[in-house]
Amino acid sequence: VDWATDVINEIRDDVEKEFVHGMILRGIHEKVFQSKTSSSYAHLITSWYDMIQKLGDKLEVKHNILTNYTILEWVYAEYKNAHYDEELRKNNDKPFLYFENEEFIVRPLICRKDFHDEAEAQGNCVERMYMDYVYNNRTHVVVVRKKSNPDESFITCEVNLDGRINQYLYAYNRYVHGGSEYAFKLLYQEHLTSSLKE
């Protein structure tokens, strides 16, 4: 199945890859995936893996896939509510993400309120989409502020786990093309690259 190959090829971790492959085969066997789109399959399986990792459960399925997934969602919702900010801080409050020069300062978002405030001020999807990615340790999100006005939102930045800047955007997802803030992006990327090499 083409979509299954695409999903598996994007996974770096061998244990996760084996789990996802097994779940795809089981879902096809149980005919669970027949009425869904391929993106739904991928989301269901990767969400399942993330929930199991957080809960520390064994990678096993005791019922059919949809029943097991529903039970897992209930348990996970309680866990997530109790541990969300703790996980955000653990995954995103990394020393290498902090950086500054004479004009700008970068800091990570480390709690739900940080993500909410940034999304409201910037008119972007950082809370709706990226907060869960950070919670699941799949990416980092930082903010760039002017030192002259550190409390005002300016640029939202996504940093991949390998230290590569993936997005660097003004409010309403407008691209940063020039000026000192673009030069700062280049400096920050150098900092990230050198920090992760150490």
C-alpha positions in Angstrom: 0.0 0.0 0.0 1.6 3.3 -1.1 0.4 5.4 1.8 1.8 2.8 4.3 5.2 2.9 2.6 5.2 6.7 2.9 4.3 6.6 6.6 7.0 4.0 7.4 9.7 5.7 5.4 9.3 8.9 7.5 10.0 7.1 10.8 13.5 7.2 12.2 13.1 5.1 15.3 13.2 1.3 14.6 10.9 0.3 17.4 8.3 2.8 16.2 8.8 1.7 12.6 8.1 -1.9 13.6 5.0 -1.0 15.6 3.6 1.1 12.8 4.2 -1.6 10.2 2.4 -4.1 12.4 -0.5 -1.8 13.0 -0.9 -1.1 9.3 -1.0 -4.8 8.6 -3.5 -5.5 11.4 -5.7 -2.6 10.3 -5.8 -3.9 6.8 -6.6 -7.4 8.0 -9.4 -6.2 10.3 -10.7 -4.0 7.4 -10.6 -1.0 9.7 -8.9 1.2 7.2 -11.2 0.6 4.3 -13.5 3.6 5.0 -10.8 6.1 5.9 -8.4 8.2 3.9 -4.7 7.4 4.0 -3.9 10.5 6.0 -6.4 9.3 8.7 -4.6 5.9 8.8 -1.3 7.6 9.3 -2.7 10.0 12.0 -4.3 7.2 13.9 -1.2 5.0 14.0 1.3 7.7 14.8 -1.1 9.1 17.5 -1.4 5.7 18.9 2.4 5.3 19.1 2.8 8.7 20.8 0.1 7.9 23.4 1.7 4.6 24.2 5.2 6.2 24.6 3.8 8.9 27.0 1.9 6.3 29.1 4.8 3.9 29.1 2.5 1.1 28.0 3.6 -2.0 26.1 3.3 -1.9 22.3 0.4 -4.4 22.1 -3.2 -4.5 21.0 -5.7 -6.4 23.1 -8.9 -5.7 21.2 -9.6 -4.8 17.6 -7.8 -1.6 16.6 -10.6 0.9 16.9 -11.8 -0.3 20.3 -8.3 -0.4 21.7 -7.6 3.1 20.3 -10.8 4.5 21.9 -9.8 3.1 25.3 -6.3 4.4 24.9 -7.6 7.9 24.1 -9.7 8.1 27.3 -6.7 7.1 29.5 -4.4 9.4 27.6 -6.7 12.4 27.8 -6.5 12.2 31.7 -2.7 11.8 31.6 -2.2 14.6 29.1 -4.2 17.1 31.1 -2.2 16.3 34.2 1.2 16.4 32.6 1.0 18.7 29.6 3.0 21.7 30.8 5.6 19.4 32.4 6.1 17.6 29.0 6.3 20.9 27.1 9.0 22.2 29.4 10.9 18.9 29.3 10.9 18.8 25.5 11.3 22.5 24.6 13.3 24.1 27.4 16.7 23.2 25.9 19.8 25.4 26.5 20.7 25.3 22.8 17.4 27.0 21.9 18.3 30.2 23.7 20.2 32.8 21.9 20.6 36.6 21.7 22.6 39.4 20.2 22.5 43.2 20.8 19.1 43.6 19.1 17.1 40.3 19.4 16.5 37.5 21.9 15.2 33.9 21.4 13.5 31.8 23.9 11.4 28.6 23.7 7.7 28.4 24.5 7.5 26.1 27.6 3.8 26.0 28.7 0.3 26.1 27.3 -0.1 29.7 28.2 3.0 30.6 26.1 1.6 28.8 23.1 -1.8 30.4 23.5 -0.5 33.9 23.9 1.8 33.5 20.9 -1.0 32.2 18.7 -3.3 35.0 19.8 -0.8 37.7 19.2 0.6 36.4 15.9 -2.6 35.0 14.4 -1.0 31.7 13.6 -1.6 28.0 14.3 1.2 27.5 16.8 -1.2 26.5 19.6 -3.7 24.5 17.5 -1.1 22.5 15.6 2.5 22.8 16.9 1.9 22.6 20.6 1.1 18.9 20.4 4.2 18.3 18.1 6.3 19.9 20.9 4.5 17.9 23.5 5.3 14.7 21.6 8.9 15.8 21.1 8.6 16.0 17.3 9.8 19.6 16.9 10.7 22.8 18.9 9.0 26.2 18.8 10.8 29.4 19.9 10.0 33.1 19.7 12.2 35.9 18.6 11.7 39.2 20.4 13.2 42.7 20.1 15.3 43.4 23.1 13.8 46.9 23.2 10.3 45.3 23.6 10.7 41.7 24.9 7.0 41.3 25.8 5.7 42.0 22.3 5.4 39.1 19.8 7.5 39.6 16.8 8.6 36.3 15.1 7.6 32.7 15.6 10.2 30.1 14.7 10.1 26.3 14.4 13.3 24.4 14.9 13.5 20.8 13.8 15.0 18.2 16.2 18.1 18.2 14.1 18.6 22.0 14.8 17.4 23.2 11.4 15.2 26.3 11.3 12.0 25.1 9.5 9.8 28.2 9.8 10.7 31.8 10.7 7.6 33.9 10.4 6.0 37.3 11.3 2.4 37.5 12.4 -0.1 35.9 10.1 2.6 33.6 8.7 4.3 36.3 6.7 7.8 35.5 5.6 10.9 37.3 6.8 12.8 38.4 3.8 15.4 41.0 4.9 16.6 43.4 7.5 18.3 42.8 10.7 15.8 40.2 11.7 16.7 38.1 8.7 20.4 38.5 9.5 19.6 37.3 13.0 17.9 34.2 11.6 21.3 33.3 9.9 23.2 33.9 13.2 20.7 31.8 15.1 21.0 28.9 12.6 24.8 29.1 13.0 24.3 28.9 16.8 22.0 25.9 16.5 24.3 24.0 14.2 27.4 24.6 16.3 25.6 23.9 19.6 24.4 20.5 18.4 27.8 19.5 17.1 29.3 19.9 20.6 
